Amino acid sequence: MSIPESQFDNWHGTGADAGSATARERIINALEMSRSAIDDDAEVDTFLQGSYKNDTHTYGSSDVDIVVKLESTWLSDTSNLDSGEQARYDSNTSDASYTYSEFREDVFTTLKTRFNSPSSKPVKWDGKAIEINDGPLPVDVDVVPCRDYRIYHSYPENGDPDIDHGMAFRPRYGFNRITNFPKIHYDNGTEKHSNYKETVRIFKNTRDYYNEYWNSLFSIDAPSYFIECLIYNVPEHILRRSSRSDRFVEILDHLQSDSTDLSTFDQVSEMEGLFGDSNTRWEISEAETMLRRLRSMWDNWYDQKQGADIRLAQS
């Protein structure tokens, strides 16, 4: 028998927001303090991104993601401009006096100065984000120092250019640039049907339940961001289903249908495809594996749930 409606009633809610706004304010205060290493003339925007910002966080959601974006220096894509627009852009811009490389090191230095001490060093940076863990903030935080990423669609002689704004950054050690569009992502997700975000939470919770309690030799290796993007591509008439169990299985039916071409799916920002071989895309085979395992859980809920309940009680 299939998963009952009562189980989805447990899976659709948000987790507690244990201080994400407070953490953001304390990061801003640190970056603006008199001892900050950041250039005084730099234009900086600091904001939340990820599941806490998008209202898709679940119980047990981990780090809060905070973006620290340099806006007075940017990376541009002007491939959509004609020759006249390109010439105007070139004449109105110049090389930055304060570079992204300098900025990200200054952000790291400032956060270490504010939160590290001789006896405790919670601020570390070894990968994509600067990590602040183990107590100085109400929640563990990942801080991403980045610069503005601008895709220019026009650069008129009079009036404002048409620009899509994103963010661009590199891991501390490495040269692979990562770009994404968190504010467009947020706006597009907010404009979806009101059931969209709770449906994302349902799929994230079913993944977590499968991995932690389900009687299987396998697991579901599906990042939350990609689950959010996958559900974004589900037709509106399915998201409108008031019954959460009906909605869940109809989404599986749609995504596993031979008539559904996953390769055409977009990320929530609609600025990049969901599937592909770049460092910001998912593999179709991984999505199909997740769907098969969720289908198995749906089909075998009562046969295997007793063992899952035992593991849940012991956890």
Contacts in CASP RR format, 6 or more apart in sequence:
PFRMAT RR
TARGET T0000
AUTHOR 0000-0000-0000
METHOD contacts of the structure
MODEL  1
MSIPESQFDNWHGTGADAGSATARERIINALEMSRSAIDDDAEVDTFLQG
SYKNDTHTYGSSDVDIVVKLESTWLSDTSNLDSGEQARYDSNTSDASYTY
SEFREDVFTTLKTRFNSPSSKPVKWDGKAIEINDGPLPVDVDVVPCRDYR
IYHSYPENGDPDIDHGMAFRPRYGFNRITNFPKIHYDNGTEKHSNYKETV
RIFKNTRDYYNEYWNSLFSIDAPSYFIECLIYNVPEHILRRSSRSDRFVE
ILDHLQSDSTDLSTFDQVSEMEGLFGDSNTRWEISEAETMLRRLRSMWDN
WYDQKQGADIRLAQS
1 301 0 8 1.000
1 302 0 8 1.000
2 245 0 8 1.000
2 249 0 8 1.000
2 298 0 8 1.000
2 299 0 8 1.000
2 301 0 8 1.000
3 245 0 8 1.000
3 248 0 8 1.000
3 297 0 8 1.000
3 298 0 8 1.000
3 301 0 8 1.000
4 245 0 8 1.000
4 301 0 8 1.000
5 243 0 8 1.000
5 244 0 8 1.000
5 245 0 8 1.000
7 245 0 8 1.000
7 301 0 8 1.000
8 202 0 8 1.000
8 244 0 8 1.000
8 245 0 8 1.000
8 248 0 8 1.000
9 244 0 8 1.000
10 205 0 8 1.000
11 201 0 8 1.000
11 202 0 8 1.000
11 205 0 8 1.000
11 206 0 8 1.000
11 209 0 8 1.000
11 244 0 8 1.000
12 198 0 8 1.000
12 199 0 8 1.000
12 201 0 8 1.000
12 202 0 8 1.000
12 205 0 8 1.000
12 244 0 8 1.000
13 58 0 8 1.000
13 198 0 8 1.000
13 201 0 8 1.000
14 55 0 8 1.000
14 56 0 8 1.000
14 57 0 8 1.000
14 58 0 8 1.000
14 201 0 8 1.000
15 57 0 8 1.000
15 58 0 8 1.000
15 59 0 8 1.000
15 60 0 8 1.000
15 61 0 8 1.000
16 59 0 8 1.000
17 52 0 8 1.000
17 57 0 8 1.000
18 138 0 8 1.000
18 139 0 8 1.000
19 64 0 8 1.000
19 138 0 8 1.000
19 139 0 8 1.000
20 48 0 8 1.000
20 52 0 8 1.000
20 64 0 8 1.000
20 139 0 8 1.000
21 48 0 8 1.000
22 137 0 8 1.000
22 138 0 8 1.000
23 64 0 8 1.000
23 66 0 8 1.000
23 137 0 8 1.000
23 138 0 8 1.000
23 139 0 8 1.000
23 141 0 8 1.000
24 46 0 8 1.000
24 47 0 8 1.000
24 48 0 8 1.000
24 64 0 8 1.000
24 66 0 8 1.000
26 137 0 8 1.000
27 46 0 8 1.000
27 66 0 8 1.000
27 68 0 8 1.000
27 111 0 8 1.000
27 137 0 8 1.000
27 141 0 8 1.000
27 143 0 8 1.000
28 46 0 8 1.000
30 36 0 8 1.000
30 110 0 8 1.000
30 111 0 8 1.000
30 114 0 8 1.000
30 115 0 8 1.000
31 38 0 8 1.000
31 44 0 8 1.000
31 46 0 8 1.000
31 68 0 8 1.000
31 107 0 8 1.000
31 110 0 8 1.000
31 111 0 8 1.000
33 110 0 8 1.000
33 114 0 8 1.000
35 110 0 8 1.000
35 113 0 8 1.000
36 106 0 8 1.000
36 110 0 8 1.000
37 105 0 8 1.000
37 106 0 8 1.000
37 107 0 8 1.000
37 109 0 8 1.000
37 110 0 8 1.000
37 113 0 8 1.000
38 44 0 8 1.000
38 103 0 8 1.000
38 106 0 8 1.000
38 107 0 8 1.000
38 110 0 8 1.000
39 98 0 8 1.000
39 102 0 8 1.000
39 103 0 8 1.000
39 106 0 8 1.000
41 72 0 8 1.000
41 98 0 8 1.000
42 70 0 8 1.000
42 72 0 8 1.000
42 73 0 8 1.000
42 98 0 8 1.000
42 103 0 8 1.000
43 70 0 8 1.000
43 71 0 8 1.000
43 72 0 8 1.000
44 68 0 8 1.000
44 69 0 8 1.000
44 70 0 8 1.000
44 71 0 8 1.000
45 67 0 8 1.000
45 68 0 8 1.000
45 69 0 8 1.000
45 71 0 8 1.000
46 66 0 8 1.000
46 67 0 8 1.000
46 68 0 8 1.000
46 69 0 8 1.000
47 53 0 8 1.000
47 66 0 8 1.000
47 67 0 8 1.000
47 69 0 8 1.000
47 182 0 8 1.000
47 183 0 8 1.000
48 64 0 8 1.000
48 65 0 8 1.000
48 66 0 8 1.000
48 67 0 8 1.000
49 65 0 8 1.000
49 66 0 8 1.000
49 67 0 8 1.000
49 144 0 8 1.000
49 182 0 8 1.000
49 185 0 8 1.000
49 186 0 8 1.000
50 56 0 8 1.000
50 65 0 8 1.000
50 182 0 8 1.000
50 225 0 8 1.000
51 57 0 8 1.000
51 58 0 8 1.000
51 61 0 8 1.000
51 65 0 8 1.000
51 224 0 8 1.000
51 228 0 8 1.000
52 61 0 8 1.000
52 64 0 8 1.000
52 65 0 8 1.000
53 65 0 8 1.000
53 182 0 8 1.000
53 186 0 8 1.000
54 185 0 8 1.000
54 186 0 8 1.000
54 189 0 8 1.000
54 197 0 8 1.000
54 228 0 8 1.000
55 197 0 8 1.000
56 197 0 8 1.000
56 200 0 8 1.000
56 201 0 8 1.000
56 204 0 8 1.000
56 224 0 8 1.000
56 228 0 8 1.000
57 201 0 8 1.000
58 201 0 8 1.000
58 204 0 8 1.000
58 205 0 8 1.000
58 208 0 8 1.000
59 205 0 8 1.000
62 140 0 8 1.000
63 131 0 8 1.000
63 139 0 8 1.000
63 140 0 8 1.000
63 141 0 8 1.000
63 142 0 8 1.000
64 139 0 8 1.000
64 140 0 8 1.000
64 141 0 8 1.000
64 142 0 8 1.000
65 129 0 8 1.000
65 141 0 8 1.000
65 142 0 8 1.000
65 144 0 8 1.000
66 141 0 8 1.000
66 142 0 8 1.000
66 143 0 8 1.000
66 144 0 8 1.000
67 143 0 8 1.000
67 144 0 8 1.000
67 146 0 8 1.000
67 167 0 8 1.000
67 182 0 8 1.000
68 107 0 8 1.000
68 143 0 8 1.000
68 144 0 8 1.000
68 145 0 8 1.000
68 146 0 8 1.000
69 146 0 8 1.000
69 147 0 8 1.000
69 148 0 8 1.000
69 167 0 8 1.000
70 98 0 8 1.000
70 100 0 8 1.000
70 103 0 8 1.000
70 145 0 8 1.000
70 146 0 8 1.000
70 147 0 8 1.000
70 148 0 8 1.000
71 147 0 8 1.000
71 148 0 8 1.000
72 96 0 8 1.000
72 98 0 8 1.000
73 96 0 8 1.000
73 98 0 8 1.000
73 99 0 8 1.000
73 100 0 8 1.000
73 103 0 8 1.000
73 147 0 8 1.000
73 148 0 8 1.000
74 147 0 8 1.000
74 148 0 8 1.000
74 149 0 8 1.000
74 150 0 8 1.000
75 100 0 8 1.000
75 147 0 8 1.000
75 148 0 8 1.000
75 149 0 8 1.000
75 150 0 8 1.000
75 168 0 8 1.000
75 177 0 8 1.000
76 89 0 8 1.000
76 93 0 8 1.000
76 149 0 8 1.000
76 150 0 8 1.000
76 151 0 8 1.000
76 152 0 8 1.000
77 149 0 8 1.000
77 150 0 8 1.000
77 151 0 8 1.000
77 152 0 8 1.000
78 85 0 8 1.000
78 86 0 8 1.000
78 89 0 8 1.000
78 152 0 8 1.000
78 155 0 8 1.000
80 151 0 8 1.000
80 152 0 8 1.000
80 153 0 8 1.000
80 154 0 8 1.000
81 89 0 8 1.000
81 152 0 8 1.000
81 154 0 8 1.000
81 155 0 8 1.000
85 152 0 8 1.000
85 154 0 8 1.000
85 155 0 8 1.000
85 156 0 8 1.000
86 155 0 8 1.000
88 155 0 8 1.000
88 157 0 8 1.000
89 152 0 8 1.000
89 155 0 8 1.000
89 161 0 8 1.000
100 146 0 8 1.000
100 147 0 8 1.000
103 145 0 8 1.000
103 147 0 8 1.000
104 145 0 8 1.000
104 146 0 8 1.000
104 169 0 8 1.000
104 172 0 8 1.000
107 130 0 8 1.000
107 143 0 8 1.000
107 145 0 8 1.000
108 123 0 8 1.000
108 125 0 8 1.000
108 130 0 8 1.000
108 145 0 8 1.000
111 123 0 8 1.000
111 130 0 8 1.000
111 132 0 8 1.000
111 143 0 8 1.000
112 121 0 8 1.000
112 123 0 8 1.000
115 122 0 8 1.000
115 123 0 8 1.000
115 132 0 8 1.000
115 136 0 8 1.000
115 137 0 8 1.000
116 122 0 8 1.000
116 123 0 8 1.000
120 134 0 8 1.000
120 136 0 8 1.000
122 132 0 8 1.000
122 133 0 8 1.000
122 134 0 8 1.000
122 135 0 8 1.000
122 136 0 8 1.000
123 130 0 8 1.000
123 131 0 8 1.000
123 132 0 8 1.000
124 130 0 8 1.000
124 131 0 8 1.000
124 133 0 8 1.000
125 131 0 8 1.000
125 172 0 8 1.000
126 172 0 8 1.000
126 173 0 8 1.000
127 171 0 8 1.000
127 172 0 8 1.000
127 173 0 8 1.000
128 142 0 8 1.000
128 144 0 8 1.000
128 169 0 8 1.000
128 171 0 8 1.000
128 172 0 8 1.000
128 178 0 8 1.000
129 142 0 8 1.000
129 143 0 8 1.000
129 144 0 8 1.000
130 142 0 8 1.000
130 143 0 8 1.000
130 144 0 8 1.000
130 145 0 8 1.000
131 140 0 8 1.000
131 141 0 8 1.000
131 142 0 8 1.000
131 143 0 8 1.000
132 140 0 8 1.000
132 141 0 8 1.000
132 142 0 8 1.000
132 143 0 8 1.000
133 140 0 8 1.000
133 141 0 8 1.000
134 140 0 8 1.000
144 167 0 8 1.000
144 169 0 8 1.000
145 169 0 8 1.000
146 167 0 8 1.000
146 168 0 8 1.000
146 169 0 8 1.000
147 167 0 8 1.000
147 168 0 8 1.000
147 169 0 8 1.000
148 165 0 8 1.000
148 166 0 8 1.000
148 167 0 8 1.000
148 168 0 8 1.000
149 165 0 8 1.000
149 166 0 8 1.000
149 167 0 8 1.000
149 168 0 8 1.000
149 179 0 8 1.000
149 181 0 8 1.000
150 163 0 8 1.000
150 164 0 8 1.000
150 165 0 8 1.000
150 166 0 8 1.000
151 163 0 8 1.000
151 164 0 8 1.000
151 166 0 8 1.000
151 271 0 8 1.000
152 161 0 8 1.000
152 162 0 8 1.000
152 163 0 8 1.000
153 161 0 8 1.000
153 162 0 8 1.000
153 163 0 8 1.000
153 164 0 8 1.000
154 161 0 8 1.000
154 162 0 8 1.000
155 161 0 8 1.000
164 181 0 8 1.000
164 184 0 8 1.000
164 271 0 8 1.000
165 181 0 8 1.000
165 183 0 8 1.000
165 184 0 8 1.000
166 179 0 8 1.000
166 180 0 8 1.000
166 181 0 8 1.000
166 182 0 8 1.000
166 183 0 8 1.000
166 184 0 8 1.000
167 179 0 8 1.000
167 180 0 8 1.000
167 181 0 8 1.000
167 182 0 8 1.000
168 177 0 8 1.000
168 178 0 8 1.000
168 179 0 8 1.000
169 177 0 8 1.000
169 178 0 8 1.000
170 176 0 8 1.000
170 177 0 8 1.000
170 178 0 8 1.000
171 178 0 8 1.000
176 279 0 8 1.000
178 279 0 8 1.000
178 280 0 8 1.000
179 280 0 8 1.000
180 267 0 8 1.000
180 269 0 8 1.000
180 271 0 8 1.000
180 272 0 8 1.000
180 280 0 8 1.000
181 269 0 8 1.000
181 271 0 8 1.000
182 269 0 8 1.000
184 269 0 8 1.000
184 270 0 8 1.000
184 271 0 8 1.000
185 267 0 8 1.000
185 268 0 8 1.000
185 269 0 8 1.000
188 232 0 8 1.000
188 268 0 8 1.000
188 269 0 8 1.000
188 270 0 8 1.000
189 196 0 8 1.000
189 197 0 8 1.000
189 232 0 8 1.000
189 268 0 8 1.000
192 232 0 8 1.000
192 236 0 8 1.000
192 239 0 8 1.000
193 236 0 8 1.000
193 239 0 8 1.000
193 240 0 8 1.000
195 239 0 8 1.000
195 240 0 8 1.000
195 241 0 8 1.000
195 247 0 8 1.000
196 231 0 8 1.000
196 232 0 8 1.000
196 239 0 8 1.000
198 244 0 8 1.000
199 231 0 8 1.000
199 234 0 8 1.000
199 239 0 8 1.000
199 244 0 8 1.000
199 247 0 8 1.000
199 248 0 8 1.000
199 251 0 8 1.000
200 227 0 8 1.000
200 228 0 8 1.000
200 231 0 8 1.000
202 244 0 8 1.000
202 247 0 8 1.000
202 248 0 8 1.000
203 227 0 8 1.000
203 230 0 8 1.000
203 231 0 8 1.000
203 248 0 8 1.000
203 251 0 8 1.000
203 294 0 8 1.000
204 224 0 8 1.000
204 227 0 8 1.000
206 248 0 8 1.000
206 294 0 8 1.000
206 297 0 8 1.000
207 220 0 8 1.000
207 222 0 8 1.000
207 227 0 8 1.000
207 290 0 8 1.000
207 294 0 8 1.000
209 297 0 8 1.000
209 308 0 8 1.000
210 216 0 8 1.000
210 219 0 8 1.000
210 220 0 8 1.000
210 293 0 8 1.000
210 294 0 8 1.000
210 297 0 8 1.000
211 219 0 8 1.000
211 220 0 8 1.000
212 311 0 8 1.000
212 312 0 8 1.000
212 315 0 8 1.000
213 307 0 8 1.000
213 308 0 8 1.000
213 309 0 8 1.000
213 311 0 8 1.000
213 312 0 8 1.000
213 315 0 8 1.000
214 297 0 8 1.000
214 304 0 8 1.000
214 308 0 8 1.000
215 304 0 8 1.000
215 307 0 8 1.000
215 308 0 8 1.000
216 293 0 8 1.000
216 296 0 8 1.000
218 293 0 8 1.000
220 289 0 8 1.000
220 290 0 8 1.000
220 293 0 8 1.000
220 294 0 8 1.000
221 286 0 8 1.000
221 289 0 8 1.000
221 290 0 8 1.000
222 286 0 8 1.000
222 287 0 8 1.000
222 290 0 8 1.000
223 282 0 8 1.000
226 274 0 8 1.000
226 282 0 8 1.000
226 287 0 8 1.000
227 290 0 8 1.000
228 268 0 8 1.000
229 265 0 8 1.000
229 266 0 8 1.000
229 267 0 8 1.000
229 268 0 8 1.000
229 274 0 8 1.000
229 282 0 8 1.000
230 255 0 8 1.000
230 265 0 8 1.000
230 274 0 8 1.000
230 287 0 8 1.000
231 251 0 8 1.000
232 266 0 8 1.000
232 267 0 8 1.000
232 268 0 8 1.000
233 265 0 8 1.000
233 266 0 8 1.000
233 274 0 8 1.000
234 251 0 8 1.000
234 254 0 8 1.000
234 255 0 8 1.000
235 254 0 8 1.000
238 247 0 8 1.000
238 250 0 8 1.000
238 251 0 8 1.000
238 254 0 8 1.000
239 247 0 8 1.000
241 247 0 8 1.000
241 250 0 8 1.000
248 298 0 8 1.000
249 298 0 8 1.000
252 291 0 8 1.000
252 294 0 8 1.000
252 295 0 8 1.000
252 298 0 8 1.000
254 260 0 8 1.000
255 262 0 8 1.000
255 287 0 8 1.000
255 291 0 8 1.000
256 288 0 8 1.000
256 291 0 8 1.000
256 292 0 8 1.000
256 295 0 8 1.000
262 274 0 8 1.000
262 275 0 8 1.000
262 284 0 8 1.000
262 287 0 8 1.000
262 288 0 8 1.000
263 275 0 8 1.000
263 284 0 8 1.000
265 273 0 8 1.000
265 274 0 8 1.000
265 275 0 8 1.000
266 272 0 8 1.000
266 273 0 8 1.000
266 274 0 8 1.000
267 273 0 8 1.000
267 274 0 8 1.000
267 280 0 8 1.000
272 278 0 8 1.000
272 280 0 8 1.000
272 281 0 8 1.000
273 281 0 8 1.000
274 281 0 8 1.000
274 282 0 8 1.000
275 281 0 8 1.000
275 282 0 8 1.000
275 283 0 8 1.000
275 284 0 8 1.000
275 287 0 8 1.000
276 282 0 8 1.000
276 283 0 8 1.000
276 284 0 8 1.000
297 304 0 8 1.000
END
